[in-house]
Amino acid sequence: MAGGSGIALTRLRFGQTARSDRWWVTGLLTFAALSTFVVYTTWAALQGRHYTSGPYLSPFYSPELFGNSPHAWFGPPPAWLPWWLTFSPAILILWAPGGFRLTCYYYRGAYYKAFWADPPSCAVSEGRKTYRGESAMPLVLQNVHRLFLYLALPFLVILAYDVWKAMWFPEFGIGVGTLILAANVFLLGGYALGCHSLRHLAGGCFDQLSTRPLRQRAYACVSCLNRRHMTFAWLSLFSVAFADLYVRLCSMGVWHDWRIV
């Protein structure tokens, strides 16, 4: 306020903006891609079948703790487990990597815009009148992202072991499925190891890294991956779904795996 008078501010209508570009395209594509992934993942996880083909195991079902396939760690489901935990092996493990993606800093920004229009895009008016960020329920639960990071990292080791098992038919060899599973581990590793939380753990909590060479190298490595976090986030999303689809179609006899070696 200057000279006893103020400037009246007019509240913009929802979606109003001075932008002249097609700002809504990115949100629409994000909505379509994430919706497709969620629908397919839910469907695939609830099937409880066609998730193995020879030495291949779908990443949606790895590790298979209890099941009827040769990949099961502890054999068939025990009688003491409730039925809703045993009709599909994916139920026991998929919540951990799923929670890691759901609480990811990048994905939050993506689905907040695409699904909640919060905001629809940069410099585009949104519908709500107040803002409390992630300080209240239920969004305050997003702060468990670091916990899900700890849960998700061991899956990289397990999936890498699945790639090793995918090289035995039972003699040593490499098929197209082996390469698909290996590429999926590479992309998932680039995504998970570039996480903002891991960057902080690698060295961001120190004021001076020059006196800690190992921390300094780890921080530089994670920071390099973090700069490509969005790329790895999308590529790994597609790769994990395609890896499941490939194993599933091979199991159903729709596709036939080609042995390279």
N, C-alpha and C positions, 0 to 999 in steps of 0.2 A: 504494500500500500504506500503510495507516495502522494503528498500534498492533501491528505485527508480523503482521497478517493482511491477506489480499488478497481481492478480489472475483473469483470465478470467472466467466469469460465463456463463454457457450455459443454455438458457431458455428451460425448460421442455415442451414437447408437451402436449396438452390437455389430461388429464386422466393418464398421466405418473406418476408412483409412485414406490417406493421401497417396498411397502407393499406386503406381500405374502398372506394375507388373502382375503376372498371374501368381500371386502369393499363395493362393489356395491349392495349387497343384501339389506342392510338397506335402502338405497335410493330408490331402486326399490319397496320395500314393502311400504315405506312411500308414494311414488307416487301413487301406486295402491289404498291404503287405503284412502288417501285424495281425490283422483279423484272420487272414488266410493261415498264417503260422499257428495261431492259437487254436483255430478250428481243427486243422490237420493234426497238430500235436495231441490235442485232447482225444480225437478219434483214434489215432494210432496207439496212444497209451492205454486206451480202454479195450483194445482188441484182444490183447493177451495171446496172440498167435501171429504166425508169419513174421516173426522178428529175428529168426536165424535162418541162415542158408549155408550149409557146409561149415567152414571155419569162420564165417561172418556172423557178427552179432550187432544188431541195431544199437546205435548210441543212446536211443531212448530207453533201452532196457539194460544198459550196462552200468554197474555190475548186476547181473541177474543173481540175486541172493537166493531166492527159492523159485524153482520152476521145474519143468519136465524136460528141458533141453540139456544137451551135454555141457552147456556153458554155465549151468547153475552151480554156484559155489557150495551150497549146503543141501543140494538135492531137492526133492519135492517139498511143497509147502507142508509144514507140520500142522497137526490137527488143532493145536492150541491157538493158531493165528485166526483172527476173525475173517470171515469170508470176503469182506470188502477189501482186505489187504492181500488176498491171495488169488483173486480171479485174474489179475494182471500183474506180472512182476514189475512193471514200470511204476506202479503206485508207490512202491517202497522207496524209490530213489529219485524219481523225476522232480519231486518238490524242491530238492536242494539246488540243482542248476537252474531250475525255473525261478526260484526265489532270487538267485543271483542276478538274473537278467531283469526281473521285475523291479528290483531296487537299484539297478544300475543308474549312475548319474546321467549318462547319455540317454538311455531309454526313457527316463523320467521326462526329460525335456521333449522327447519325441512324442510319447503318448499323451502327455498333458495337453499338448497342442492339438494332436490329431483326434483324440477321443473326447476331451473335456473342453476344448477351445479355451485353454487357460494359459496364455492367450491363443487365439487362432493362429497368429503368426506375429513376427516382430512388427511393431508400430501399427498393429491392428487392434481396434477396440474390442474388449471382451464384455461379457454380460454381468459379471459379479461386481458388487459395490465395495466389498471389503477384501482384505488380503491378510491372511495369517500364516502364509507359507506352509512349512511342514512342522509347525510347532504344536499342532493340535491333532487329535484323532480324526481320521485314521492315518493321515499322512505322516505323523510322527514315527510310525512304524518303519518308514523308509530308512531310518537311521540304523537298522540292523544289517545294512548292506555289507559292512565289514565282516560280520558273522557269517553271512552267506559266502563271502569270499573264501574264508577258511574252509567252508564245507565244499566249495566248488573246486578248489585247487587239486585235491586228491583225485578227482575225476579225470584230470588230464593224464595222470600216471596210469590209471585204470584203462582209459581209452587207448593210450599208447601201447599197453600190454595187449589189448585187443588187436591192434595192428600186427603185432608180432605173431599172435595166434592165427591171424588171417593169412599168414605165409606158409601154412602147413595144410596139405590137401589129401592125405596126411604127409606126403613127402613135401620137401621144400618147394615153394613156387610163389609166383606173384600173379594175381589176377586183377582185373579192373576194379573189383570190389576192394582189394587191398589198397590200391592207390586212392580210391575214394575215401576210405576210412582214414588213411594217412593224411590226406589233404584236410579232412575235417579236424583232425587233432592239431595240425599246424595252425589252422584258422582260429580254432577255439583257444589255442595257446596264445596267439597274438592278441586275442580279445581279452582273455582273463589276465594275462601278465601285463597288460597295459592299463589295468584298472587304476583309477585315481587313488583308491584306498591302498593298493599295493605300492604305488608311488610314494605315498606318505610313509608307509612302513619301511620302504627301502632307504629312506634318508631324509624325507621332508620334515621329520620331527627334530632334526638337528640344525642349529644355527650355523655351523661351520662344518663342511664336509671334507675340506682339504686335509684334515688330520685323520680321516678315515677312508683310506683308498678303496677298500672293498665296498663300503657303503656308497662311495662316490661312483664307482663303476656300475653298481646295481641301480642306483638312482638314474644314471644316464641311460642305461638300457631300458628301464621301465618308461622313462620319459620319451624315448624314441618311439616305443610302441604306443604310448599314450597320445602322441600327436596324430596317430592313425587309428585312434580308438573307434571313431565312427565307421571307418571302412571295415575294420575287423568285426565290428558289431553286426553289420549287415551281412558280410560274407559268411561269417560263422553261423548266422541265423539260417541262411539258405543251405549251407553245407550240411548242418546237422539234420535238417529235414530231408535233404536229398539222399543222405547216407541211409536214413531209415527207409525211404522210398525204394532205394536200389535193393537193399536187403529184402524188403517185403515183396517186391515184384519178382526177384529171383526165387524166393521161397514159394511163390505162387505159380512159378513156371511161366510167367509172362515174359520175363527177360531171362537170358542165359548168360552167365558170367563167362567172360573170355579170359583164358589163361595166357598171360604174356610170357611168362617164364615157366 
